[in-house]
């Protein structure tokens, strides 16, 4: 595994600041769209993949093996200037190695540059507050649109989430043709990816890739959990049983005593 020199990441920030100026000003004059993230924001994802085939001669593609060997995928926002966002991505693998790569994207046009190009660049930051039927990239060359807005539940509450669905023909390394359907769930107010489901189908094999946001400083993501019990559960049950028994005995003797008084009268 190739590991990046950490000094490159630090130098990258300075290069981006110097290089973004003119381009950022030009785009800002033609569009008012801006990302919902700022410097220092972070996103942490889990990535899983699945593979099935009816052809015993086929092997699992390297990309799927890469995803399944990923412990977590960290994204840190390094610089934001207008629609331009520079990020550092950090792949942490199950074998203990990791790789940090700098990249930048234009959230308004969809332009994406990965400087080291060791692995696919992250494209999960978009314009904030897009509405249904809005273009995902208002100044881009494609026609991806927000198909619907749904509500997702998080520990911190409900959040509006935009949905973008694409389905396109693709070819594998053997030039076979299949289809890939991708469903993106994007937090509306922040414009960040919260989940991605990619479904790949060929005649003799199927595959899927799932990205899930596990942690971020933008809001609380994790599901609600029960608070810890002050005592072990068996002890609590025993205490409850004893209390019920004591109450039953007290009630029994009280009713018996009242019955004796009535008999005397």
C-alpha positions in Angstrom: 0.0 0.0 0.0 1.3 3.4 -1.0 1.1 6.0 1.8 1.1 9.7 1.1 3.6 12.0 2.8 1.6 14.1 5.3 3.4 17.2 4.2 1.7 17.0 0.8 -1.7 17.5 2.5 -0.5 20.6 4.3 1.1 22.1 1.2 -2.1 21.4 -0.7 -4.0 23.9 1.3 -1.7 26.7 0.3 -1.8 25.7 -3.3 -5.6 25.7 -3.3 -5.9 29.1 -1.7 -3.7 30.6 -4.3 -5.3 28.8 -7.3 -8.9 29.2 -6.4 -9.1 32.9 -6.5 -9.8 33.8 -10.1 -12.0 30.8 -10.8 -14.1 31.2 -7.7 -14.8 34.9 -8.5 -15.8 34.1 -12.0 -18.3 31.4 -11.0 -19.7 33.5 -8.2 -20.7 36.1 -10.7 -22.8 33.7 -12.7 -24.3 31.6 -9.9 -25.3 32.1 -6.3 -25.2 28.4 -5.3 -22.8 27.5 -2.6 -22.0 24.3 -0.6 -23.3 23.9 2.9 -20.0 22.9 4.4 -17.0 24.9 5.7 -13.4 24.4 6.6 -12.9 21.7 9.2 -16.2 19.9 8.6 -15.8 16.1 8.4 -17.7 13.1 7.2 -17.0 9.5 8.0 -18.4 6.7 5.9 -18.6 2.9 6.0 -18.4 1.2 2.6 -19.6 -2.3 1.8 -20.0 -4.3 -1.4 -21.7 -7.5 -2.4 -21.1 -9.9 -5.3 -22.8 -12.9 -6.8 -22.3 -14.8 -10.0 -23.5 -17.8 -12.0 -20.2 -18.1 -13.7 -17.6 -20.0 -11.7 -14.8 -18.7 -13.9 -15.4 -15.1 -12.8 -13.6 -13.5 -9.9 -14.6 -10.5 -7.6 -13.5 -7.2 -9.2 -10.7 -5.4 -7.5 -12.9 -2.4 -6.8 -15.3 -4.5 -4.7 -12.4 -6.0 -2.9 -11.1 -2.5 -2.1 -14.4 -1.4 -0.7 -14.7 -4.6 1.5 -11.2 -4.0 2.9 -12.1 -0.5 4.0 -12.5 0.0 7.7 -13.7 3.6 7.3 -13.5 6.4 4.8 -12.8 9.9 6.3 -13.5 13.2 4.4 -12.3 16.5 5.8 -13.1 19.8 4.2 -9.8 21.7 3.8 -10.8 24.9 1.9 -14.1 26.4 0.7 -14.2 29.3 -1.7 -17.5 30.0 -3.4 -18.6 26.7 -5.2 -15.1 25.3 -4.9 -14.4 22.8 -2.2 -10.9 21.2 -1.5 -11.0 18.1 0.7 -8.7 15.5 2.1 -9.9 11.9 1.9 -8.4 9.3 4.2 -8.9 5.6 3.4 -8.4 3.4 6.5 -8.1 -0.3 5.7 -8.8 -3.3 7.7 -5.1 -4.4 7.5 -4.0 -1.3 9.4 -2.8 0.8 6.5 -4.3 4.1 5.3 -4.0 6.5 2.4 -4.6 10.2 2.4 -5.4 12.0 -0.9 -6.2 15.7 -1.7 -8.8 16.6 -4.3 -11.2 19.4 -5.1 -14.6 19.7 -6.7 -16.8 22.4 -8.1 -20.2 21.7 -6.6 -21.9 23.9 -9.2 -20.5 22.3 -12.3 -19.6 18.8 -11.1 -15.9 19.2 -12.1 -13.7 16.9 -10.0 -10.0 16.6 -9.7 -8.1 14.0 -7.8 -4.4 15.0 -7.6 -2.9 11.7 -6.8 -5.4 9.5 -8.6 -4.5 6.4 -6.6 -8.2 5.6 -5.9 -11.5 7.1 -7.2 -12.1 10.7 -5.9 -14.9 11.5 -3.5 -17.9 13.3 -5.1 -20.3 13.6 -2.2 -20.5 17.3 -1.6 -23.1 19.3 -3.5 -24.9 22.6 -3.5 -27.0 23.2 -0.4 -30.8 23.6 -0.4 -31.5 22.2 -3.8 -35.2 21.5 -4.4 -37.2 18.9 -6.4 -36.5 19.2 -10.2 -33.4 21.3 -9.6 -30.3 20.3 -11.4 -27.7 18.6 -9.2 -25.0 20.6 -11.0 -26.6 23.8 -12.2 -23.7 24.8 -14.4 -22.7 21.2 -15.4 -23.0 19.3 -18.6 -25.4 16.6 -17.4 -29.1 16.7 -16.6 -29.1 15.0 -13.1 -32.0 16.4 -11.1 -33.4 16.0 -7.6 -36.3 13.5 -8.1 -37.8 13.9 -4.6 -37.2 15.1 -1.1 -37.9 12.7 1.8 -37.5 12.8 5.6 -34.9 10.7 7.3 -34.7 10.1 11.0 -31.6 10.6 13.0 -30.8 10.6 16.7 -30.9 14.4 16.7 -34.2 14.5 14.8 -35.7 14.5 11.3 -33.8 16.0 8.3 -34.9 16.7 4.7 -33.0 14.6 2.3 -32.8 15.0 -1.5 -32.9 11.9 -3.7 -31.1 11.6 -7.1 -31.5 8.4 -9.1 -29.5 7.4 -12.2 -29.6 4.3 -14.4 -27.1 3.9 -17.2 -25.6 1.2 -19.4 -22.0 0.2 -18.4 -19.3 -2.1 -19.7 -17.0 -4.3 -17.7 -13.3 -5.1 -18.4 -14.4 -7.8 -20.9 -16.5 -5.3 -22.8 -19.8 -6.9 -21.7 -22.7 -4.5 -21.3 -24.8 -4.2 -18.2 -26.7 -1.6 -16.2 -25.8 0.4 -13.1 -28.5 2.1 -11.0 -27.4 4.5 -8.4 -29.5 6.1 -5.7 -28.0 9.0 -3.9 -29.4 10.4 -0.6 -28.1 13.9 0.0 -28.8 16.0 3.0 -30.7 19.0 1.7 -29.5 21.8 3.9 -25.9 20.8 4.0 -25.5 19.2 0.5 -23.6 16.2 1.6 -24.0 12.5 0.8 -25.6 10.5 3.5 -26.1 7.2 1.6 -25.4 5.8 -1.8 -26.7 2.5 -3.2 -25.2 1.3 -6.4 -26.7 -1.8 -8.0 -24.8 -3.3 -10.9 -26.3 -6.0 -13.1 -24.8 -8.1 -15.9 -26.0 -11.3 -17.5 -23.9 -13.6 -15.4 -23.1 -11.5 -12.3 -24.6 -8.9 -10.0 -22.8 -6.5 -7.6 -23.8 -3.7 -5.2 -21.9 -1.0 -3.4 -23.3 0.8 -0.3 -21.9 4.0 1.2 -23.4 5.0 4.6 -22.6 8.2 6.6 -21.7 7.0 10.1 -20.4 10.2 11.8 -20.2 14.0 11.1 -19.9 17.2 13.0 -22.7 18.7 11.0 -25.4 16.9 13.0 -25.8 13.8 15.1 -26.1 10.8 12.8 -26.1 7.7 15.1 -29.4 6.0 15.9 -30.9 6.3 19.3 -29.7 3.9 22.0 -31.2 3.0 25.3 -29.4 4.6 28.3 -27.3 2.3 30.5 -29.1 0.6 33.3 -27.9 1.6 36.8 -28.0 -2.1 37.9 -27.7 -5.4 36.0 -31.0 -6.5 34.5 -31.3 -9.8 36.6 -30.8 -7.8 39.8 -33.5 -5.3 38.7 -35.9 -8.1 37.9 -35.3 -9.7 41.3 -35.9 -6.4 43.1 -39.2 -5.9 41.2 -40.3 -9.5 42.1 -39.6 -8.9 45.8 -41.4 -5.6 45.8 -44.5 -7.1 44.1 -44.5 -10.0 46.7 -44.2 -7.6 49.6 -47.1 -5.4 48.3 -49.2 -8.6 47.8 -48.6 -9.7 51.4 -49.4 -6.3 52.8 -52.6 -6.0 50.8 -53.6 -9.6 51.9 -53.1 -8.9 55.6 -54.8 -5.5 55.4 -57.9 -7.0 53.7 -57.9 -9.8 56.3 -57.7 -7.4 59.2 -60.6 -5.3 57.8 -62.6 -8.5 57.3 -62.2 -9.4 61.0 -63.4 -5.9 62.1 -66.5 -6.3 60.1 -67.2 -9.7 61.6 -67.0 -8.2 65.1 -69.7 -5.6 64.3 
